[in-house]
Amino acid sequence: MATTVHLPPELLDIVDHRAGELGMSRNRFIILALEKAIEEQMNWSPSFLETLAAAAKDSGSHQAIEQMIDAIATNRTRKSHPSL
């Protein structure tokens, strides 16, 4: 589907330069960049989950982590929390 997006000239120059370096069209580069940005917004950070899992092994932190997970799950409006 065709659409129009207005980009600042400086940003468009950077996009064109980077797309050229990667050997792809401006359109393909923008699509990949948008897909990546959307995916990152939809997923939990792997480093956050690793830190949380490591802290969960510490018995003193376990209750605080459970409370934090409950608070996050209760207040999330756009996606569900992952199972740990």
N, C-alpha and C positions, 0 to 999 in steps of 0.2 A: 504494500500500500504506500503510495506516495504521500509525503508530508513535508512541511516546511519548518525548519528550525533556524533561528537566527543565532549565530555565534559571533562573539567579538573577533575582529580580524586577527588579533594576536593568537587567540586560541585556535582559530582555523589554520593559521600558519604552522603551529605546533602539530596539530592533527595531521595535516598534509605531509609534513616532514617525517613524522614517526611512521605513518602509513607507508610512505615511500621506502623508508629504511627496512620495513618488514615485507616489502614487496606485495602490498595489497592496496585495494582501492580505499578511498576515503570512506565510502559507504560501509564497506566491510569492517574497517577499523572501528568506526563509530558503533556499529551493531555489536561487535565483540566487547567494546568498552561498556556499553549499556548493559549487556548481558552479565558481564562481570560485576558491575556495580549493583545490579539487582540481586544477583546471587549472594554477594557479600552482605547485603542488607537482610537477606532471608535466613542466613545461617548464623549460628553461634560461632564465635572465634575459637579455633582449635586450641590456641594457647590458653584461653579462658577456661575451657573445659578440662585441659590437662592440669592446670593449676588447681581447679576445683576438685578434681579427682584425687590429686596428691594430698590436698588439705583434708579430704574426707577420710583418709586413712589415719589421721590424727584424732584420737578419741575426744580430745578437748575441743576440737573445731567442729566435730560432727553436728552437734545441736545447732550451732550458729549457721552452718551451711544449710541444714534442713529448714531453718527459719527463713534464710535468704531465698532458697528455692521456692518455698511457699509464697513469699512476698512477690517474687518475680512472676510466678504463675498466676497469682491473683490479679496482678496489675497489668499483665500483657493484654494487648487489644488486637494485635495483628497476627500472631503466630503462637503455636503451642510450644512449650518447653521440651527440650530433648530428654530422653531417658538416660540417666547416667549409670 
